[in-house]
Amino acid sequence: MMNTTLGHDYVVAKVDKLVSDILDPIISISIQEISNQLSAYYQLMLFHFNDELVYTNSIKWFMGSCYLVCGNNYPNEVIWTEGMTQNFLTALGFYHTEFATDRTDFAFQEQRNSQSLFDCMNYFLNEYSRLLIVRVDLKIKVEFAHTVNVEAFNNFMNDLREDIGRKKGCFRYLRGHAWAIEQGVDSGLHCHLLLLYNGDKRWKDWYLADAIGKHWVEITEGIGWYFNCNTTEHKRSYDLQGTLGIGMIHRDNLVEVNNAINAALYLTRPKKYEQRLKAWLPNMRTFGRSTISTS
């Protein structure tokens, strides 16, 4: 029986990982494991497929390859034998070159985002003698994740961005910000949020990060979850490694400035291919930053 409690975003993440594992030349996966995963997710993928969303290429390749093998058979009648699975692998194998290109295109886009964020950080770190940097990771509680699709998550993000733009409450004296929406198999839909405050007006970064996280929980009506990156314990671990780039950053301290830039660029790492969105709304943005003055 099909497990319909598994949500759309979880299923597309599992299908994407299966396709990537098959097409990645450095990963070895047995035909039995592939058959098991096809049995688990083929029917669910067809059940959840939403033609109002834009899907990443891996999902398109999966759907096309399955159609070549299964034709117009009812999904619940398909049995993924070794022969069927081998036919699926043959069909999917035609996308090896496109898979490599897809990864390259993703890395190129992330490099562009990195440059954009680098310019943003440089601007604010030069503009203010002290900058209070706050990092919060936002997601949905595991037990509710299957109830929140990408559209609902995007609506929550829209509400958050509107509140950030008002610069009131926990966003008072905010000078810059950046955000990146990602999706993992285990972590689900989540957002990395970076906030830059005027360090002459704001301090107590742990308190601010906690207030922002609690605001996210309010926006999501109690089903949201957050991780405060600015706790004393978390910052101490970075400090011991010599990489602390959040909290109070001083413009005249080159080590702090470089660490702050590196910490910010975590939002746009070209190697985070597996964390990209697998399905999204048309024209939906997955990365953004505040504008900077060019005058």
C-alpha positions as CSV (number, residue, x, y, z in Angstrom):
1,M,0.0,0.0,0.0
2,M,1.3,3.5,-0.9
3,N,2.4,5.6,2.1
4,T,0.7,8.9,1.3
5,T,1.8,10.4,4.6
6,L,5.2,11.0,2.9
7,G,4.9,14.6,1.6
8,H,5.6,15.9,-1.8
9,D,8.9,17.5,-0.9
10,Y,10.3,14.5,0.9
11,V,9.4,12.3,-2.1
12,V,11.0,14.6,-4.7
13,A,14.2,14.8,-2.5
14,K,14.4,11.0,-2.3
15,V,13.9,10.7,-6.1
16,D,16.5,13.3,-6.8
17,K,19.0,11.5,-4.6
18,L,18.3,8.2,-6.3
19,V,18.8,9.8,-9.8
20,S,22.0,11.5,-8.6
21,D,23.4,8.4,-7.0
22,I,22.8,6.4,-10.2
23,L,24.3,9.1,-12.5
24,D,27.2,10.1,-10.3
25,P,30.2,8.0,-11.5
26,I,31.9,7.9,-8.1
27,I,28.9,6.5,-6.3
28,S,28.1,2.7,-6.4
29,I,24.5,1.6,-5.8
30,S,23.3,-2.0,-6.3
31,I,20.5,-2.9,-8.7
32,Q,18.6,-4.4,-5.8
33,E,18.7,-1.1,-3.9
34,I,17.6,0.8,-7.0
35,S,14.7,-1.6,-7.4
36,N,13.7,-1.2,-3.8
37,Q,13.7,2.6,-4.1
38,L,11.7,2.5,-7.4
39,S,9.2,0.3,-5.6
40,A,9.1,2.8,-2.7
41,Y,8.9,6.1,-4.7
42,Y,7.7,5.6,-8.3
43,Q,4.0,5.5,-7.4
44,L,4.4,8.2,-4.8
45,M,6.1,10.5,-7.3
46,L,3.2,10.1,-9.8
47,F,0.8,10.6,-7.0
48,H,2.4,13.9,-5.8
49,F,3.4,15.3,-9.2
50,N,2.1,18.9,-9.5
51,D,2.1,20.4,-13.0
52,E,1.9,23.9,-11.5
53,L,5.4,23.5,-10.1
54,V,8.8,23.7,-11.8
55,Y,10.9,20.6,-11.3
56,T,14.6,20.2,-11.3
57,N,16.1,18.2,-14.2
58,S,16.6,15.0,-12.2
59,I,12.8,14.7,-11.6
60,K,12.2,15.2,-15.3
61,W,14.7,12.5,-16.2
62,F,13.2,10.2,-13.6
63,M,9.6,10.7,-15.0
64,G,10.7,10.3,-18.6
65,S,12.7,7.2,-17.9
66,C,9.9,5.6,-16.0
67,Y,7.4,6.3,-18.8
68,L,9.7,4.6,-21.3
69,V,9.7,1.5,-19.1
70,C,6.2,1.5,-17.7
71,G,4.2,3.1,-20.5
72,N,0.6,3.7,-19.7
73,N,0.4,1.0,-17.0
74,Y,-1.4,2.0,-13.8
75,P,1.3,2.8,-11.3
76,N,-0.1,0.4,-8.7
77,E,0.3,-2.4,-11.3
78,V,4.0,-1.8,-11.9
79,I,6.3,-4.3,-10.2
80,W,10.0,-3.3,-10.3
81,T,11.7,-6.6,-11.2
82,E,15.4,-6.8,-12.0
83,G,14.6,-6.7,-15.7
84,M,12.3,-3.6,-15.3
85,T,15.0,-1.9,-13.2
86,Q,17.7,-2.6,-15.8
87,N,15.5,-1.1,-18.5
88,F,15.1,2.0,-16.3
89,L,18.9,2.2,-15.8
90,T,19.4,2.0,-19.6
91,A,16.9,4.8,-20.2
92,L,18.3,7.0,-17.4
93,G,21.8,6.4,-18.7
94,F,21.2,8.7,-21.6
95,Y,21.3,11.7,-19.2
96,H,24.9,11.2,-17.9
97,T,26.2,14.2,-19.9
98,E,23.2,16.4,-19.0
99,F,23.8,15.4,-15.3
100,A,27.4,16.7,-15.5
101,T,26.2,19.9,-17.2
102,D,23.5,20.4,-14.6
103,R,26.0,20.3,-11.8
104,T,28.3,22.7,-13.6
105,D,25.4,25.1,-14.2
106,F,24.4,25.0,-10.5
107,A,28.0,25.7,-9.4
108,F,28.2,28.7,-11.9
109,Q,25.0,30.2,-10.5
110,E,26.2,29.7,-6.9
111,Q,29.5,31.4,-7.8
112,R,27.5,34.4,-9.1
113,N,25.5,34.5,-5.9
114,S,28.7,34.2,-3.9
115,Q,30.1,37.3,-5.7
116,S,26.9,39.2,-5.1
117,L,27.0,38.3,-1.4
118,F,30.8,39.1,-1.2
119,D,30.1,42.6,-2.6
120,C,27.3,43.0,-0.1
121,M,29.4,42.0,2.9
122,N,32.3,44.2,1.8
123,Y,30.0,47.2,1.5
124,F,28.6,46.9,5.0
125,L,31.8,45.9,6.7
126,N,33.4,49.0,5.2
127,E,30.4,51.2,6.0
128,Y,30.2,50.5,9.7
129,S,33.0,50.4,12.3
130,R,31.2,47.6,14.1
131,L,28.7,45.2,12.6
132,L,26.7,42.7,14.6
133,I,26.2,39.6,12.5
134,V,23.5,37.2,13.3
135,R,22.8,33.7,11.7
136,V,19.6,31.8,12.2
137,D,18.6,28.6,10.4
138,L,14.8,28.2,9.9
139,K,12.8,25.1,9.1
140,I,9.6,23.2,9.9
141,K,9.4,20.7,12.8
142,V,9.9,17.1,11.6
143,E,6.4,16.0,12.7
144,F,4.8,18.8,10.5
145,A,7.1,18.8,7.6
146,H,4.8,16.6,5.4
147,T,2.1,19.2,5.8
148,V,4.1,22.2,4.5
149,N,4.7,22.2,0.8
150,V,7.0,24.5,-1.1
151,E,4.2,27.0,-1.7
152,A,3.4,27.2,2.0
153,F,7.1,27.5,2.9
154,N,7.5,30.3,0.4
155,N,4.5,32.1,1.9
156,F,6.1,31.9,5.3
157,M,9.3,33.4,3.8
158,N,7.3,36.2,2.1
159,D,5.8,37.1,5.5
160,L,9.3,37.1,7.1
161,R,10.8,39.2,4.3
162,E,8.0,41.8,4.8
163,D,8.8,42.0,8.5
164,I,12.5,42.3,7.8
165,G,11.7,45.2,5.4
166,R,9.8,47.1,8.2
167,K,12.9,47.1,10.4
168,K,10.9,47.1,13.6
169,G,11.2,45.0,16.8
170,C,14.0,42.4,16.5
171,F,14.8,43.9,13.0
172,R,15.4,47.4,14.3
173,Y,18.8,48.9,13.3
174,L,19.1,46.2,10.7
175,R,21.4,47.4,7.9
176,G,21.7,44.4,5.6
177,H,20.6,40.8,5.2
178,A,20.8,37.7,3.0
179,W,18.9,34.4,2.8
180,A,19.0,31.1,1.0
181,I,16.3,28.5,0.8
182,E,17.5,24.9,0.5
183,Q,16.1,21.4,0.6
184,G,17.8,18.2,1.8
185,V,16.6,14.6,2.1
186,D,16.8,14.7,5.9
187,S,16.7,18.4,6.6
188,G,13.7,19.1,4.3
189,L,12.9,22.7,3.3
190,H,14.9,25.2,5.3
191,C,16.3,28.7,5.1
192,H,19.7,30.1,6.2
193,L,19.2,33.7,7.3
194,L,22.0,36.2,7.7
195,L,21.4,39.6,9.4
196,L,23.7,42.5,9.7
197,Y,23.0,45.1,12.4
198,N,24.6,48.5,13.2
199,G,27.0,47.4,16.0
200,D,26.8,50.8,17.6
201,K,23.1,50.4,18.1
202,R,22.7,46.6,18.7
203,W,24.5,44.0,20.8
204,K,23.4,40.8,22.5
205,D,23.5,38.8,19.3
206,W,22.3,35.6,21.1
207,Y,19.2,37.4,22.2
208,L,18.5,38.8,18.7
209,A,18.9,35.4,17.0
210,D,16.5,33.9,19.6
211,A,14.0,36.6,19.1
212,I,14.1,36.1,15.3
213,G,13.7,32.4,15.7
214,K,10.7,32.9,17.9
215,H,9.3,35.3,15.3
216,W,9.6,32.5,12.7
217,V,7.7,30.2,15.0
218,E,4.9,32.8,15.3
219,I,4.8,33.2,11.5
220,T,4.4,29.5,11.0
221,E,1.8,29.3,13.8
222,G,3.8,27.1,16.0
223,I,5.1,24.5,13.5
224,G,8.4,26.2,12.8
225,W,11.7,25.3,14.3
226,Y,15.0,27.3,14.4
227,F,18.7,26.9,15.2
228,N,20.4,29.9,16.9
229,C,23.9,30.0,15.5
230,N,24.9,32.8,17.9
231,T,24.9,30.9,21.1
232,T,28.0,31.2,23.3
233,E,28.7,27.5,22.9
234,H,28.3,27.5,19.1
235,K,30.5,30.6,18.8
236,R,33.1,29.2,21.1
237,S,33.6,26.2,18.8
238,Y,34.2,28.5,15.8
239,D,36.5,30.7,17.9
240,L,38.7,27.6,18.9
241,Q,39.0,26.9,15.1
242,G,39.9,30.5,14.4
243,T,36.9,30.9,12.1
244,L,34.5,32.9,14.2
245,G,32.7,35.3,11.8
246,I,29.4,36.0,13.6
247,G,28.7,38.2,16.6
248,M,30.4,41.6,16.9
249,I,32.7,42.2,14.0
250,H,35.1,45.2,14.0
251,R,36.1,46.9,10.7
252,D,39.7,47.3,11.8
253,N,40.2,43.7,12.7
254,L,41.1,41.9,9.4
255,V,40.8,38.4,10.8
256,E,37.2,39.1,12.0
257,V,36.3,40.7,8.7
258,N,37.6,37.8,6.6
259,N,35.9,35.3,8.9
260,A,32.6,37.2,8.6
261,I,32.8,37.1,4.8
262,N,33.6,33.3,4.9
263,A,30.7,32.7,7.3
264,A,28.3,34.6,5.0
265,L,29.4,32.7,1.9
266,Y,28.2,29.5,3.5
267,L,24.8,30.5,2.0
268,T,26.2,30.1,-1.5
269,R,28.5,27.2,-1.6
270,P,28.9,25.8,-5.2
271,K,29.3,22.3,-3.7
272,K,25.8,22.3,-2.2
273,Y,24.3,20.7,-5.3
274,E,22.3,18.2,-3.2
275,Q,20.8,21.0,-1.1
276,R,19.2,22.8,-4.1
277,L,15.4,22.9,-4.4
278,K,13.9,20.0,-6.3
279,A,10.5,21.7,-7.1
280,W,9.5,25.3,-6.8
281,L,6.9,27.8,-7.9
282,P,7.4,29.7,-11.2
283,N,9.5,32.8,-10.6
284,M,10.3,31.7,-7.0
285,R,13.6,33.0,-5.6
286,T,15.8,30.8,-3.6
287,F,18.5,33.4,-2.8
288,G,18.4,37.0,-2.0
289,R,20.2,39.9,-0.3
290,S,19.6,43.5,0.6
291,T,20.4,46.1,-1.9
292,I,23.5,48.3,-1.4
293,S,23.9,52.0,-2.3
294,T,26.1,52.7,-5.3
295,S,26.3,56.4,-4.7
